[in-house]
Amino acid sequence: MNNPAKTSSATIWPGLIAVYISWGGTYLAIRFVIETLPPFLSGGFRFVIAGAVLYAFQRLRGAQPPQRTEWRSAAIVGLFMLVGGTGVVMWAEQRVASSIAALIIASVPLWMALIDSLRPGGRRPTGWVISGVIAGFAGILILVNPAQLLSTAVTIDLVGILALLFAAFSWASGSLYNRGAKLPASPLLGVGMEMLVGGFGLLFLGTVLGEWARFDLSAVTLRSWLGFAYLVVVGSWVGYATYMWLLRVAPTMLVSTYAYVNPLVAILIGWLFAGEEMTPRIILAAVFILGSVVSITLKQPNRKKHVRGQKISPTGSDD
């Protein structure tokens, strides 16, 4: 294992930039995928493929077969984070721009702070953290613009926003459960298990919702296939592998900056490559939401690193 003290910033920063860009790009990749592919089925295939490769790779490297309790923990994490989290994001992006989705999912640390303060034995928030949570949800209100409820010119789909808030809540809940869950000693093996369960859960959900009826391979565009390949290779493998390496060689606080850099990257990419709006209201909401995430992240106690308990972001998203 690399020693953090011996790893230079010249090596760490390219890794951080790779995570920023790879995970920031997943939101636009999702948008391209769901243009011609059903959201839950495509998400299911993504995670089954990515998870199967990770699981097989780790087992071939000598990782011990997981126990039943480890499969149960992986199933809970996978269902909360990948079905309730990433899967719902893919569905919501049918109604909401990828840049808006990235901003709403940036509220995950707000939900984690709130849930952690309410659960038995949870960590009580400081005044600074409470202020950050309030500022973050104020940013969401600015983004949604409640005044549009009284107007016929609705600019942001409220159903999509509510779905994204549910996705952020589900991801935060799964992340908190993961902290104390019994998972394999090999982090990548555990993630492969979570992806497999989450992937099959999304395939089941897509089947129940009748997505096979509109799954026409002949109608899938090259852009959707490229987006799908990006999600599997760059989002699920490259981004996560780099993230896991950074957790071992870089300060945890530095690695956690992905949580508030990724949305900025997603907004910029959506604006440059998909012509998504970048209005003053969106910029103001971004300042509130991302500022609150920064304040909460910086004020959290610096816990001892526990690689097994560190999880990827929503879009990766992993998102």
N, C-alpha and C positions, 0 to 999 in steps of 0.2 A: 504494500500500500504506500502511496506517495505521502511524504511528510509535508504538511501545509507550510512549515517554515522554510522548506527547500524549494517550494514551487514559486517561480517568479511571477510577477504581475504580467510580464510579457506573454506568459502561457495562460494565465487565468482570464485575462480580458478577452482574448479571442474566443474562449469558451463561453464567457458570459454573452458576448455579442451573438454567438451562434444560437444560444437559447433565446435571447431577445427576438431575433429575427424569425427563427423556426417556429416558435410558439405564437409570436405575433401574427404570423402569416396563416395560422390554422383557421382563423375566423373567415378570411376571404376564401380559403380553400374549401371550407364547408359550404359557403354560398355557391361556389361553382359546382360542387358535387350535387347539391340538392336541386339544381336547375333541371336535371334530367334523371336523377335517381331518388327513390323514396328515402326520407331521412332516417327512419329507424332501421330499415334493412341495410342501407349503405353503412350506417354506423355499426351495425352488428357484424357485417362482413369485415369491416376495418379492424375491429378489435379481435375477432376470432383469428384472422390472419396474423396480426401483430402478436397476439398472445400466444398462439401456437408456436410461432418461431422462437419467442423468448423462452417459453417453457421447455421446448425441446433442446434449445441451445444450452440452457443451464443444467438440464438433466444429463446431457451428453458430457458436460464438463465435470460431472460427478456430484451434483447437488443431490441430497437425500430426498427420497419420495416424501411428499407432504403428508402430514397426518390429517385425520378427519376434522379435527378442531381447526387446523390451519385452512382447510378448504372452506369450512363454515365462515371463518373470519374473512377470507378472501371474497366469499360470495356476498357478504353484507357490504363490504367496502365497494366491490364492483357494482352492485345494484344501486347503491346510493350515489357513487361518484360517476360511474360511466353510463348507467341507464337514466337515473334521475338528474344527473348533471349534464354530461356531454350529449346524451341522446336528446334531452329536451332542448338544449341549445341548437342542435341541428334542426329540430322541428320548428323552433321559434324563428330561425333565420329565414324561413319561408315568408315571414311577416315583418321582420325587422332587419335593418341594414347590419352588416357584419361589424361596422365600427360601433354602433349602438350596443350590439350584443357584447362586444369586448368591454365596454364601459360598465354595463350592468354586472357582468361576471367579475369585474374588478371589486365588487362589493363583498366577495367571499370572506376576506379578513374581518369585515364588519359583522357579518353573520357569525363567524367563529367567536369573536369577542363577546357577542350577545348571548349565544348559546352556552358558551363556557361559563358565563357569569350566572346563568339560570340553572344549570344542571347541578345535582347534588355533588358536593366536593369540588365544584368548579372554582376557577380563579376569579376573585372579585375585581372588577375593573377600577382603575384609578380615574380621577377626574379628567385627566388628559385623554384617556381612552374613551371615556363617555363623550367628551367633546368631539373626538374624532368620529365616533359612530353617528352622532347627531349631524355633523357636517357631511358625512357620506350620504346619509339618507336625504339630506337637504339637496345634495347634488342630483340624486335620483328624481326628486320632485321637480327640480329645474328642468331636467331632461324630459320628463313626461309632460310637464306644463299642464297642471290641472285645469287651467282656463280653457284648454281645448275641449273639455267635456261639455262646455256650454256653446261650442262652436261647431258648425257643420264641416269646417275645414280641418279635420283631424290629420296631423302630420306624422304622428308616431302611433303605431298600433298598440293599444293598451293590453290586448290579450297576449301579444308577443312579449310585452314588458313583464306582465305578470308571470308568464311561463319562464322567462329568464330569471326573475327573482326566485321562483321556485327552484330552478336549476342551481342557482348560487347557494340557496339554503340547503339543498340536498348534498351538494359537493362539500359544504362546510360541515354538515352532520357526519358524512362519511369520513372526512379528514379527522375530526375529533375522535370518532370511534376507532380509527386506525391507530391512534397514539398508543392505546393500551391493548390492541388486538394481538392475539397469538398468531404470528405469521412466520413463514420459513426464515431461516437465518440468511439465506440468499435473497437480497432485495429484488433482483431481476426475476427470480423464480416466483416470488410473491406477486409481483406486478403482472407476470404472464398469467398467473392463476386468476387474478382480478379481471384482466382483459378477457380471458376465456369466458368467465361467468357473465361479465357485463355484455360481451358480444352475443352470447346465446340468449341473454335476457332481452336484448334489443331485437334480435331476430324473432323471438316469440311475440314481442309487443307489435312489431311490424306485421306479423302474420295475423294477429287478433284484429288489428285495425284495417286489414284488407289491402295492405300495400302491394302484395304480389300482383293484384289486378292491374296496377299501373307500373309494373316493373317490366319495361320493354327494352331489352338489350340493344335492339336495332336503333332505338331512338336516343341512346346515350351518346352525348357529344364527346369530342376529344377533350374539351375543357373540363368536363366532369371526371373523365378518367384520369387526367393529369392531377386534378384536385384530390381525387381518391388516393392516387399514388403518393402525393405529397403528405397526406394525413398518415398513411401507414409508415412510409420510410422516414420522412423528415420529422413529422410530429410525434409519432409513437416510438421510433427507434433512435434516430440521431439526437433529437432534442432531449429525450429522457436519458439516454446514455451519457450525454454531456452533463446534464444536470446532476446525475448521480456521481460522476467524477468530481464535479465542482464541490459537492457536499463533503467530499473527503479531503480536498486540498485547499479550499478557500473558506474564509470566515462565513459563518451561517448568515449573518446580517447582510453581507455583500451578495450572497447568492439569492437572498429573498427579494432583492430589488427587481427580479423578474415580474413580481406581482403588480408593480405599477409602471414598469416600462413596456410590457407586452401590449396593454391597451393603447398606449401612444403609438406603438408600431402598427397595431391593427388599424387605428384611425388613419394614419398616414398612408398605409398600403391600400386601404379601401378607397381613399380619396384619389390616389394616383392611378390605380389600375382598374377601378370599377366605377369611378365618377360619383362616389357617395358624398353626401353633403357634409360640409364642415362649417356649420353656421356658428354665429357668436353664442347662441344658447348651448350648443353642444360643447364648445370650447369652455364656457363657464361651468357647465356641469362636470366636465373632465377635471377642471381645477379643483372643484369641491370633492369629487369622489376620490381622485388619485391623491390629493393632499391629505385626506382623512386616512387613506390606506398607509401612506408614508408615516403619518404621526402614530398610528396604532402599531405599525411594524417596529418603529424605532423605540417605542416605549414598552414593548413586550420584554419580559425577562429573557436573557440569553441562556437558554437551556443547553445542557450538554447534548452534543450531537448524538443522534440515534438514527442511523441511516435507514433502518427498517421503517421507522415512523415518519420519515420525510416523504411526502407524496408530491406528484406532479400537479400542475395547475389545470383548470377547466379547459380547456380546449385542447388539452392535450393532452386540455385541454387535456394534457394532454392533456388539452384540449387536445 
